[in-house]
Amino acid sequence: MGGPPFDCITNPLGAVRLTFEKAIGLGSGSETHPSAFDGKDWGGLDLFRHFLFHESGLSQVPILNPKTIRWIRPNTLVRYRGMIQDMLGNEFYVGAYKDGNLWRTNKFMDVSQYPMGSSPDMCLWERRLLYCVPVPGQSPWTEPLCELDPNLGMDWSSQTREKRHRMDDEDADPMDLVPDDGIKSSPISKKMREDGLPSPEPECRDSKTTDSSSSMSLFQNFDKDNLPCLVKIYDSPESELKLNEVFEFIGVLTFDSELAVEKDENDELSNDDPLVHLPPNKVPRLHCLIHRKLSAHDFLQCSSIMEPKPHLVKEIREALFRHLTAVLGNDELATHFMLLHLLSKVHARVDAVAVGKLSLNLIGLSKENVSVFGTRLSQALKNLLPFTRCIPLTLEYLNTASLAPKKDYQANRLIPGVLQLPEGSHLMVDETQLESGSLSSIGIENTRLLKNLMDFQKVEYDFQYYKMEMAADVQLLIFSEGKSNIIPADVVVPFQPSLESSEIPVAEALEAWRWYLATLRSLPHSIGPEMQKVVEDDLVAARQADRSLGSQDFSRWLTMARLVSSSFGETSLSLEHWLLVKELERLRRERLK
């Protein structure tokens, strides 16, 4: 693997080309026909995996975001972190073709770097299209650190002009593409184009030489606060990538200057193609070589992974508990439930029940103290959690907001909604601003959507002709004056702050708390035979003492028992922790009286 004749970062297409030539046995006298690969990997990905993960090359690969896109050059290796917001189906492309007596490949490219002419020797392959966006509510501290190559930051605008001048003098047919959304293909995408013009895809050139153009002058119309990306997937089964999952995609950034101009709105053929509405100067293209699903741990900045040993966990828990107590005005009972809420997650589904969720409703808050404690808690959670959002539940918001994602068949796109969130997101709802008034049909539907998310951890996606429920795992925290009727939470706690205090935690403490919350949420849990008998007896006694208790109450107690154990780094329920659960419930019910 040592000493390749190319740079994997500045010239990834050189690696693709050379591994392709080696795989087909170019010059050996007994070449393998590229159709044998059927578009699958021929060994090139192993080279990139070795460079990225065995030679520590991953940290050298630039992150594609609104800041770096100004200097990253097309046709170089980049990585993009985002949520899969929409799946645009598949497209066909000429993956290999014969140039004279030589086989060449267009894999990981948009436009052929050599003239294809009218050669009958072509291999038609397929790739998937994913529309990805920055993770909704992503906290600033999750942005990965990247070692920047100063050579990549040079202004290549003069070279861009020279390249365009040379291209005007060339008479080369670009690569033809056949987009296909997998369900409804537009007429223009049903056949290989025969007019010699580039199809609506970005252009790609081998970047070994210095004729690569600069993103600084190409990507000028993107949203400076929100950079989406069109990711083209190869060599991966569909089950590996799902809607709303968060991934890091490592691949080749491409750009085709001819497609930066908006298409004619009167062009009926183009309007059916979803890519027409995603011009490359607004939505960069990334040809994915390697992808990996990200968990909360992947957003932590700490260099070493710690084992959740009980003594270490206990120290971190005590420090985090003190911090949350100060944020919550010295209300220790609210802090106990807040900590359990932050550790909750859906770890199983039994029929319609999402086991493990623990939504929290802090009541007794007015507009005035929400502006103090709500703002302070919101900032604290942004410092602790990777993805967190807050919505103001006013009458106007309910009547106008788009909470559910909706399919736009005219643009062939899934329009995002507020509730399209990745697993592990935290959602704060401020109900203190809600005043009396009438709900419109949109408001009634939005109320139903929020209640459905609270009760079943599911979000309905609107496909106009039908609706589809998608599973979610979102922690819900509600601020309200009285018990929320719109979003009835699992746990209602009267908030009773006694003083205002503020502290700014040091960076080391924040990193430890983030690790604590990310790690302990996923701990396994069990109840031993002896404790199981104790729990059963206590539930029977509680039912006999209070007939109003039902299965939902007992299910909540068991969820709390799991979370209390996890908060101490324990994987099995102890008597001490079970007694703590019962005491917390007793104190909570006393406050509600």
C-alpha positions, 0 to 999 in steps of 0.5 A: 500500500506504500508510495502510491503515485497519487495523493488520495486527498488532492487526486482521488480520481487518480486512485480510482483510475489506476485501481480500475486499470489494475482490476481489468488487467490493462496491458496484460494481454488478457483484460477482464471486461468491466461488465463483470464488475456490474458497477461494484467495487473492484478493490479501489475502496480498500485503498481509501480505507487503508489511507483513512483509517490505518494511516490516520488520513481521516483527520486530514480530509477537509470538512465540507461546510459553509465556511470551507466550501469557499476554498475547497477545490472540486475533484478533491476528497472531502467529507460531509456530515449530515442527515438524510432528508430525502431519497431521490431514487436512482440514476443510470450512468455510463460506468465504463466505456472503450476509448479506442482500445482502452477501457476507461471508467466514469465511476465517481464522476459526473462527466467523462474526462475523455471523449466517448464518441459513439462507441458501442462498448459501454457499461451502464451502471446505477447509483443512488441519490440522497439529499442530505442536510446539516443535522437539525438543531446541531450544537456548535460544539459538535463541529469536528476539528480538521487539519487544514492543508494551506495549499488547498486554500489558494485562490484558483480563480485564474486557473478556472478562467484558463480552464474554461478557455481551454474547454471552449477550444476542445471538441469533446463529448461529455459523459451521458447520464440517465437520471431515474428517481426509481418510481417516476422518471421524467421523459428526459431521463428515460433514455441515454442522451444522443445530442452530445450535450451534458445531462443535468449533472456536475462535471468532473475532471481528474485533479492530478494537474493544477487545472482544478477550479476553485470553489471560491468562485463556483459556489456563490449562491449557497445558503451561508447558514445551511449547506445541503449536499447531493450525495451519490452512493455506490456499492451499498445495499439500500438497507444501510442508509435510511431516511433521517439517519446521520452519516459521514460521507467521504467522497469526491466533490464535483462541479459542472459550471454549465449546470450552474445556470437555472433551467428554463421554467417552461421546459416541461421535460426538465421540470419533472427532474428533481435535480433541476431544482438542485443546481450545483452552485447551490447544492454541491455534489459528493460522489461517496467512496466510504460512509459511516453512520454516526452516533452521539459518540462520534460528535464528542471531541475527547480523544480517548474512549473511557469505560463506564466504570461505576466510580468514574460514572458516580463522580461525573454524575455528581458534578452534572447533578450539581450543574443542573441543580444550579441551572434549575434554581436549586430544585433538586427534585426537578433535577432528578427527573431532568437527569432521567429524562436526558438519559431516556431513549426508545430501546424497544417497541412492543406493539404501539408502545415505545419502551424507554421514552420519558417525556417531561413536563415542568409546570408552574412556569410563567412567561417571566420565569421561563425567560430566565430558567427556560433560557438558561436550561436551553443553553445548558442543554445545547452545551450538553446534547448534540441535537436540540431544538426549541419551538414556541407553542403559540396559537399562531405557530400551531396554525401556520407551522409545517411540522410534518414532512410533505411530498411535493410531487411537482418538484419530486421532493420531500419538503422537510417539517419541524418534526423530521428529526434524527434519532437522539434529538431533544425537543423543547416546547414552550407552552407558556406563550399559548393564549386562548383562541381558535385552532385552524385545520392546520393547528388541529393537525399540528396538535395531533402530530405533537401528541402522536410523537409524545405518545408513540414516538412516531411522526406522520409523513404526508404523501398527499394520497396517503400518510406514512408513520415513521418511527422516531426517538425524540426526547420531549421537554415541555414548559407550561403553567399548568399540566399540558393538555396538548402534549400530555407528558409521561412525567409532570413535575411542578417546578419550584426554584428557590434561588437564581445562580449561575456558573460557567462550567469548564471545557473538561467538565462539559466533555465529561458530561457529554460523554456521560449522557452519550454513553449511559443512554445505551447501557444494557439493563436487567432485573435479577430474580430477587429484585423482580420479586421485590418489584412485583410485590411493591407494584401489587401493594401500590395498586391496592393502596391506590386504585387510580394507578394503572399499567402506564404508571407501572410502566413509567416506574420500570422505565425510571428504574432502568434510568436510575440504574443507568445514571450510576453506570449499573446494568442491573437494578439494585434495591437502593435504586428501586427505593430511590425511584419510589421516593422520587415518585412519592415526592412528585405526587406530593407536589401535585396535590 
